[in-house]
Amino acid sequence: MQENALSVQEVINKNLSLLLRKPVNVLGCGRTDTGVHASQFYAHFDAEMAIDAEQIGYKLNRMLPSDIAIQGVLPVQPEAHARFDATGRTYQYLICQQKDPFLIHRAWHMTRSLDVEAMNQAAALLLEYEDFASFSKSNTDVKTYRCEIREAQWQQEGHRLTFTVSANRFLRNMVRALVGTLWKIGVGQMEVEDMRRVIEARNRTEAGPSVPAAGLYLCKIDYPTTLFLKGNPHG
């Protein structure tokens, strides 16, 4: 929930409660900063009665506004939790290097020339480390800064440059800080090997800036298939 704005969670809760005729509170797989997008997002809720998952999904979509879409409703194990049972997440960050009206508020419009090869060399170094305190938002209440990064790479398609990063977990503001550091390498303000120095410093001030939220997308969440009673969320 957000104190000063209508949230997606609030809208879904309201309409799902109307459908089931009982108060419902959906719990999401995580929180995203203002301006960040989610092309895939899971949430769970508890139902006291048997429900037709397919019909609930169909009816809920008809009730929701056009900017919220339910891709499916799947029955899960009673103890399933959308956030804590996730085994991996994938984010993408989109940089647009020319003016594009179709990507307003959907990408970081940044026209400077970038050394993509150097950025990919630096991104590959991330897979050698586990402690990413240098890329975490300050004053974050976490027990550990350890993350297992499984993929980190840039791809260029025309004037669009996309960074894809996958890990078992992410720290607050981590992806935007990673991109900001890789951007500094891409524009020549840092060298590839400086990435090691930044990581090993375990100090947020050593890393690059937090890039704009508009370019960030949560695009995939992984779960054990045994969590679902039927249906394959990944296929």
C-alpha beads as a LAMMPS data file, in Angstrom:
LAMMPS data file: protein, C-alpha beads

235 atoms
234 bonds

1 atom types
1 bond types

-500.0 500.0 xlo xhi
-500.0 500.0 ylo yhi
-500.0 500.0 zlo zhi

Masses

1 110.0

Atoms # bond

1 1 1 0.000 0.000 0.000
2 1 1 1.064 3.601 -0.577
3 1 1 0.048 6.429 1.716
4 1 1 -0.385 9.136 -0.921
5 1 1 -1.288 7.188 -4.053
6 1 1 -3.546 4.409 -5.268
7 1 1 -1.504 1.202 -5.553
8 1 1 -1.910 -1.840 -7.803
9 1 1 -2.247 -3.971 -4.678
10 1 1 -5.104 -1.826 -3.385
11 1 1 -6.997 -2.027 -6.690
12 1 1 -6.622 -5.818 -6.891
13 1 1 -7.630 -6.253 -3.234
14 1 1 -10.789 -4.223 -3.760
15 1 1 -11.942 -6.109 -6.836
16 1 1 -10.953 -9.559 -5.600
17 1 1 -12.825 -8.920 -2.358
18 1 1 -15.912 -8.031 -4.375
19 1 1 -15.621 -11.242 -6.363
20 1 1 -15.142 -13.503 -3.343
21 1 1 -17.469 -11.468 -1.123
22 1 1 -14.877 -11.502 1.646
23 1 1 -11.942 -9.215 2.488
24 1 1 -8.850 -10.311 0.557
25 1 1 -5.275 -9.078 0.898
26 1 1 -2.860 -10.133 -1.841
27 1 1 0.842 -10.317 -0.943
28 1 1 3.295 -9.636 -3.747
29 1 1 6.643 -11.185 -4.575
30 1 1 8.420 -7.943 -3.721
31 1 1 8.333 -4.163 -3.810
32 1 1 9.457 -1.925 -6.652
33 1 1 10.439 1.727 -6.392
34 1 1 8.187 4.412 -7.848
35 1 1 8.613 4.481 -11.626
36 1 1 9.880 0.901 -11.918
37 1 1 7.893 -1.457 -14.167
38 1 1 6.979 -5.134 -13.789
39 1 1 6.267 -7.220 -16.879
40 1 1 5.934 -10.292 -14.656
41 1 1 4.830 -10.217 -11.034
42 1 1 3.395 -12.837 -8.687
43 1 1 1.143 -12.361 -5.683
44 1 1 -0.669 -14.829 -3.468
45 1 1 -3.878 -14.738 -1.438
46 1 1 -5.691 -17.177 0.852
47 1 1 -9.213 -18.319 0.038
48 1 1 -11.381 -19.998 2.647
49 1 1 -13.597 -21.659 0.038
50 1 1 -12.958 -23.665 -3.133
51 1 1 -12.728 -21.386 -6.157
52 1 1 -12.579 -21.794 -9.914
53 1 1 -9.153 -20.278 -10.587
54 1 1 -9.729 -19.849 -14.319
55 1 1 -13.054 -18.081 -13.817
56 1 1 -11.662 -15.861 -11.073
57 1 1 -8.863 -14.754 -13.377
58 1 1 -11.281 -14.059 -16.225
59 1 1 -13.731 -12.075 -14.085
60 1 1 -10.992 -10.152 -12.291
61 1 1 -9.486 -9.012 -15.587
62 1 1 -12.862 -7.663 -16.701
63 1 1 -13.142 -5.635 -13.500
64 1 1 -9.610 -4.245 -13.403
65 1 1 -8.541 -1.037 -15.191
66 1 1 -6.729 -1.305 -18.517
67 1 1 -3.263 -0.787 -17.003
68 1 1 -3.477 -3.894 -14.757
69 1 1 -3.644 -7.371 -16.321
70 1 1 -3.933 -10.767 -14.639
71 1 1 -2.124 -13.442 -16.666
72 1 1 -3.523 -16.326 -14.668
73 1 1 -4.638 -17.636 -11.284
74 1 1 -2.994 -20.868 -10.127
75 1 1 -3.690 -22.970 -7.019
76 1 1 -0.627 -23.474 -4.825
77 1 1 0.417 -25.321 -1.700
78 1 1 -1.261 -23.936 1.471
79 1 1 2.031 -22.594 2.841
80 1 1 3.175 -20.975 -0.437
81 1 1 4.457 -17.397 -0.208
82 1 1 4.965 -15.231 -3.292
83 1 1 7.972 -13.411 -1.847
84 1 1 9.818 -15.887 0.355
85 1 1 9.485 -18.935 -1.906
86 1 1 11.002 -17.221 -4.949
87 1 1 14.307 -18.836 -5.957
88 1 1 15.379 -16.247 -8.501
89 1 1 14.534 -12.932 -10.129
90 1 1 15.507 -11.325 -13.410
91 1 1 15.593 -7.596 -14.105
92 1 1 16.222 -5.706 -17.308
93 1 1 17.330 -2.100 -17.670
94 1 1 16.634 -0.260 -20.926
95 1 1 18.731 2.628 -22.236
96 1 1 17.508 4.499 -25.302
97 1 1 20.223 6.372 -27.185
98 1 1 18.028 8.554 -29.356
99 1 1 14.805 10.463 -28.926
100 1 1 11.885 8.004 -28.942
101 1 1 8.392 9.232 -27.983
102 1 1 7.217 5.623 -27.558
103 1 1 9.687 5.090 -24.715
104 1 1 8.847 8.138 -22.625
105 1 1 8.822 6.991 -18.977
106 1 1 9.830 3.519 -20.262
107 1 1 13.602 3.930 -20.661
108 1 1 16.564 6.075 -19.701
109 1 1 17.129 8.438 -22.628
110 1 1 20.897 8.846 -22.628
111 1 1 22.609 9.791 -25.909
112 1 1 26.297 9.593 -24.901
113 1 1 28.450 7.055 -26.744
114 1 1 29.060 3.909 -24.692
115 1 1 31.768 1.238 -24.800
116 1 1 29.450 -1.772 -24.623
117 1 1 32.328 -4.248 -24.764
118 1 1 33.917 -2.727 -21.655
119 1 1 30.541 -2.688 -19.908
120 1 1 30.109 -6.395 -20.618
121 1 1 33.615 -7.179 -19.390
122 1 1 32.844 -5.393 -16.128
123 1 1 29.412 -7.048 -15.858
124 1 1 31.058 -10.483 -16.153
125 1 1 33.120 -9.716 -13.035
126 1 1 29.930 -9.573 -10.971
127 1 1 29.575 -13.357 -11.254
128 1 1 32.844 -13.780 -9.329
129 1 1 31.527 -12.075 -6.168
130 1 1 28.815 -12.621 -3.568
131 1 1 28.868 -9.494 -1.363
132 1 1 27.237 -6.471 -3.013
133 1 1 27.046 -3.996 -0.136
134 1 1 28.489 -1.308 -2.445
135 1 1 25.291 -1.390 -4.504
136 1 1 22.744 -1.407 -1.684
137 1 1 20.668 1.568 -0.638
138 1 1 21.912 3.108 2.595
139 1 1 20.173 2.354 5.908
140 1 1 18.621 -0.845 4.570
141 1 1 17.612 -3.357 7.224
142 1 1 18.978 -6.597 5.764
143 1 1 20.761 -9.495 7.441
144 1 1 23.174 -10.041 4.582
145 1 1 24.435 -8.343 1.420
146 1 1 25.217 -11.685 -0.203
147 1 1 23.600 -12.378 -3.571
148 1 1 24.275 -15.030 -6.190
149 1 1 24.344 -13.267 -9.556
150 1 1 23.776 -15.847 -12.302
151 1 1 23.665 -13.644 -15.391
152 1 1 24.753 -10.092 -16.181
153 1 1 25.091 -8.861 -19.753
154 1 1 24.357 -6.005 -22.148
155 1 1 22.758 -6.378 -25.567
156 1 1 22.532 -3.681 -28.243
157 1 1 19.678 -3.558 -30.750
158 1 1 19.771 -0.399 -32.829
159 1 1 19.422 2.577 -30.504
160 1 1 18.278 0.375 -27.596
161 1 1 20.707 -1.047 -25.066
162 1 1 19.398 -3.622 -22.566
163 1 1 21.090 -4.900 -19.416
164 1 1 19.813 -8.264 -18.150
165 1 1 20.736 -9.430 -14.661
166 1 1 19.521 -12.516 -12.788
167 1 1 20.174 -13.501 -9.177
168 1 1 18.703 -15.460 -6.314
169 1 1 17.935 -12.150 -4.580
170 1 1 18.553 -8.422 -4.969
171 1 1 19.231 -5.617 -2.520
172 1 1 17.271 -2.361 -2.506
173 1 1 18.330 -0.128 -5.410
174 1 1 20.940 -2.723 -6.408
175 1 1 20.203 -2.954 -10.141
176 1 1 20.050 0.815 -10.632
177 1 1 23.382 1.199 -8.810
178 1 1 24.942 -1.590 -10.886
179 1 1 23.803 0.086 -14.097
180 1 1 25.109 3.444 -12.886
181 1 1 28.528 1.917 -12.232
182 1 1 28.606 0.113 -15.579
183 1 1 27.548 3.354 -17.273
184 1 1 30.572 5.132 -15.769
185 1 1 32.759 2.421 -17.268
186 1 1 30.951 2.768 -20.600
187 1 1 31.623 6.507 -20.821
188 1 1 35.256 6.135 -19.746
189 1 1 34.996 7.604 -16.256
190 1 1 36.062 4.261 -14.754
191 1 1 38.090 1.288 -15.986
192 1 1 36.830 -2.296 -16.203
193 1 1 39.026 -3.407 -13.280
194 1 1 37.582 -0.614 -11.140
195 1 1 34.529 -2.845 -10.747
196 1 1 36.573 -5.113 -8.477
197 1 1 37.666 -2.147 -6.363
198 1 1 34.066 -0.945 -6.026
199 1 1 32.729 -4.370 -4.995
200 1 1 35.526 -5.056 -2.525
201 1 1 35.138 -1.619 -0.904
202 1 1 31.668 -2.566 0.391
203 1 1 30.857 1.140 0.345
204 1 1 27.978 2.670 -1.617
205 1 1 29.894 5.897 -2.223
206 1 1 32.441 4.001 -4.337
207 1 1 29.835 2.845 -6.868
208 1 1 28.202 4.825 -9.646
209 1 1 24.976 6.827 -9.430
210 1 1 21.511 5.331 -9.166
211 1 1 20.132 5.597 -12.694
212 1 1 16.508 6.684 -13.356
213 1 1 13.787 4.233 -12.325
214 1 1 11.943 4.533 -15.651
215 1 1 14.310 2.130 -17.419
216 1 1 14.022 -0.729 -14.912
217 1 1 11.788 -3.777 -15.407
218 1 1 11.178 -6.777 -13.167
219 1 1 10.620 -9.361 -15.879
220 1 1 10.871 -12.846 -14.362
221 1 1 10.436 -14.595 -11.005
222 1 1 11.384 -18.256 -10.488
223 1 1 9.672 -20.711 -8.127
224 1 1 9.994 -24.447 -7.413
225 1 1 7.487 -26.273 -9.628
226 1 1 6.394 -28.303 -6.588
227 1 1 4.852 -25.125 -5.170
228 1 1 2.031 -25.282 -7.718
229 1 1 -0.784 -27.786 -7.478
230 1 1 -1.327 -27.642 -11.229
231 1 1 -0.105 -25.553 -14.096
232 1 1 3.482 -24.599 -14.956
233 1 1 4.201 -20.908 -14.256
234 1 1 7.460 -21.041 -16.213
235 1 1 6.186 -22.805 -19.307

Bonds

1 1 1 2
2 1 2 3
3 1 3 4
4 1 4 5
5 1 5 6
6 1 6 7
7 1 7 8
8 1 8 9
9 1 9 10
10 1 10 11
11 1 11 12
12 1 12 13
13 1 13 14
14 1 14 15
15 1 15 16
16 1 16 17
17 1 17 18
18 1 18 19
19 1 19 20
20 1 20 21
21 1 21 22
22 1 22 23
23 1 23 24
24 1 24 25
25 1 25 26
26 1 26 27
27 1 27 28
28 1 28 29
29 1 29 30
30 1 30 31
31 1 31 32
32 1 32 33
33 1 33 34
34 1 34 35
35 1 35 36
36 1 36 37
37 1 37 38
38 1 38 39
39 1 39 40
40 1 40 41
41 1 41 42
42 1 42 43
43 1 43 44
44 1 44 45
45 1 45 46
46 1 46 47
47 1 47 48
48 1 48 49
49 1 49 50
50 1 50 51
51 1 51 52
52 1 52 53
53 1 53 54
54 1 54 55
55 1 55 56
56 1 56 57
57 1 57 58
58 1 58 59
59 1 59 60
60 1 60 61
61 1 61 62
62 1 62 63
63 1 63 64
64 1 64 65
65 1 65 66
66 1 66 67
67 1 67 68
68 1 68 69
69 1 69 70
70 1 70 71
71 1 71 72
72 1 72 73
73 1 73 74
74 1 74 75
75 1 75 76
76 1 76 77
77 1 77 78
78 1 78 79
79 1 79 80
80 1 80 81
81 1 81 82
82 1 82 83
83 1 83 84
84 1 84 85
85 1 85 86
86 1 86 87
87 1 87 88
88 1 88 89
89 1 89 90
90 1 90 91
91 1 91 92
92 1 92 93
93 1 93 94
94 1 94 95
95 1 95 96
96 1 96 97
97 1 97 98
98 1 98 99
99 1 99 100
100 1 100 101
101 1 101 102
102 1 102 103
103 1 103 104
104 1 104 105
105 1 105 106
106 1 106 107
107 1 107 108
108 1 108 109
109 1 109 110
110 1 110 111
111 1 111 112
112 1 112 113
113 1 113 114
114 1 114 115
115 1 115 116
116 1 116 117
117 1 117 118
118 1 118 119
119 1 119 120
120 1 120 121
121 1 121 122
122 1 122 123
123 1 123 124
124 1 124 125
125 1 125 126
126 1 126 127
127 1 127 128
128 1 128 129
129 1 129 130
130 1 130 131
131 1 131 132
132 1 132 133
133 1 133 134
134 1 134 135
135 1 135 136
136 1 136 137
137 1 137 138
138 1 138 139
139 1 139 140
140 1 140 141
141 1 141 142
142 1 142 143
143 1 143 144
144 1 144 145
145 1 145 146
146 1 146 147
147 1 147 148
148 1 148 149
149 1 149 150
150 1 150 151
151 1 151 152
152 1 152 153
153 1 153 154
154 1 154 155
155 1 155 156
156 1 156 157
157 1 157 158
158 1 158 159
159 1 159 160
160 1 160 161
161 1 161 162
162 1 162 163
163 1 163 164
164 1 164 165
165 1 165 166
166 1 166 167
167 1 167 168
168 1 168 169
169 1 169 170
170 1 170 171
171 1 171 172
172 1 172 173
173 1 173 174
174 1 174 175
175 1 175 176
176 1 176 177
177 1 177 178
178 1 178 179
179 1 179 180
180 1 180 181
181 1 181 182
182 1 182 183
183 1 183 184
184 1 184 185
185 1 185 186
186 1 186 187
187 1 187 188
188 1 188 189
189 1 189 190
190 1 190 191
191 1 191 192
192 1 192 193
193 1 193 194
194 1 194 195
195 1 195 196
196 1 196 197
197 1 197 198
198 1 198 199
199 1 199 200
200 1 200 201
201 1 201 202
202 1 202 203
203 1 203 204
204 1 204 205
205 1 205 206
206 1 206 207
207 1 207 208
208 1 208 209
209 1 209 210
210 1 210 211
211 1 211 212
212 1 212 213
213 1 213 214
214 1 214 215
215 1 215 216
216 1 216 217
217 1 217 218
218 1 218 219
219 1 219 220
220 1 220 221
221 1 221 222
222 1 222 223
223 1 223 224
224 1 224 225
225 1 225 226
226 1 226 227
227 1 227 228
228 1 228 229
229 1 229 230
230 1 230 231
231 1 231 232
232 1 232 233
233 1 233 234
234 1 234 235
